[in-house]
């Protein structure tokens, strides 16, 4: 029987819900003949339900009144053309651009890249590599690939320095010791290859925008964080032929050991003029940021107990380093905003864009590659005299070239794009390469722009968030002018409001004095004895709270019946120091310096609360005027559906 009743109840509930469903065509109300949908009201009601403090306003009818007042103010803002104000439009567009950007990235891809970047930030790789330089658009890669593949075998089996001496020419072959590095120090695909390769191993050949590489991993270690040091440098080359850099640095070290100030010596003698005026202090750095392994190693070996280095020589000269401090790698939560920004600027950002473009091409059903590209290649030519690209004379530039939903771009649009972006072309590129590279940019830019332009109609969540800001900004500007600033500046109106409502602006009964609170009665008894001896609160605090916090004092003007005074404190006692008062699990004693009876606040004393109350009064009066100015019609049948849909 119970099961049957439960099923019946569920069926009835479903019946009422299904009959109470509202649609986009259901208009709940009209204001000045402008319809407001029931769906909008329900969405706003549900979103703001937890923000409403007054339970009575959670009732549909009560909340509807608040909603109508809100819409009336927006109607007035538009009637006064606040939505056309250039300052408003600029601020709104700025917000829209920020919000749009957050909807044009694949959050999962971005989050994975941020987490990966942090993991690599906490670990450092020491590597060597061989690079065969190759233009990024070059498609004939067999020769370069074969060459780097042969070099890989030699990097596995032969001495690196010998290889470097033989192969490195600094033009098209680079054999380099990279030292230690972590995230963001190399292009992303090089970095990924390095972190994916085991210690002691050499990677398979891979390509970056620079060419083909192989990378050998010498060591991996936990990041040492950042170190901050100062240095004195004596350059290898000196104008004074009698000055020997090594001898001078030894002289300076002896002065340091004798107690001379490092900063002063740096200012006087260091040849690194970018740091000498700061006493030799350098910006904090981590592994891979200084172009000298010995300098970097020496810096990280320093410590508070070993603050001054021995002289070291780099390619720049002789140095002495002084320890300042070390900064460990921050937590993921601390670094996350910085990492997110770096991911957006790094070559990683292309992965995020590529993923978004891939999704949009599917969403908009765009063929890629574009079958029309062959027509472009066959008819495109560079006109030297005009320093611009053009199509053959008999080619129809106005034919459709790319269609994105209801947006069509012609061949002429693509030609204009090519000519506007000529600086990105390289002289050695063929027409086919120019078309391929420019089209990739044109496609990405066009599709992303279409998404931006249509995001509000395509994404309901975006539309709601954007509209909330649009309306909120309008309402803020209107309220600022009509109510908030108006109330502050209306001195006559404020005075009249004060005179009419003086009874609301009174000082309650209060005391000037101190109250001591503790969970242990013995400490309150001690405080009372100290006060009877005229000891100050500071003296009592020192005596009672020396080893642990036993008593808390509150001082100043304290309102009767309000914390921190106990509620059952009776100010009308014969002595200024009360007896011990127990309330709940706490004990109190009160020291009354002066009793202040209930009294009228002056205009100036009441001004803060007065302005707030006057603003409320002005807003209430203004809202009634708006209800007279703009006709409001509520559709009772739709309101009944809303009431049935939202449980009370």
Secondary structure, DSSP 8 states (H G I E B T S, - for coil): -HHHHHHHHHHHHHHHHHHH---TT-EEEEETTEEEEHHHHHHHHHHHGGG---GGGGSHHHHHHHHHHHHHHHHHHHHTTGGG-HHHHHHHHHHHHHHHHHTSS-HHHHHHHHHHHHHHHTEEEEEEEEEEE--TT----HHHHHHHHHHHHHHHHS-HHHHHHHH--SSSEEEEEEEEE-TTSS-HHHHHHHHHS-TT-B---EEETTEEEEEEEEEEEE---EEEEEEEEEESS-SSTT--HHHHHHHHHHHHHTT--HHHHHHHH-S-HHHHTTTTB---B-TTSSS-HHHHHHHHH-BTTB-B---EE-SSEEEEEEEEEEE----HHHHHHHHHHHHHHSTTHHHHHHHHHHHHHHHTT--SS-TTHHHHHHHEEEEGGGTEEEE-TTS-TTSEEEEETTEEEEHHHHHHHHHHTGGGS-TT--HHHHHHHHHHHHHHHHHHHHHHHHHHHH-HHHHHHHHHHHHHHHHHHHHIIIIIHHHHH-HHHHHHHHHHTGGGSEE-SEEEEEEEEESSHHHHHHHHHHHHTT--HHHHHHHHSSSS---EEEEEEEETTSTTS-TT--S--SSSB---EEETTEEEEEEEEEEE--EE--HHHHHHHHHHHHHHHHHHHHHHHHHHHS-EEE-HHHHHHHHHHS--
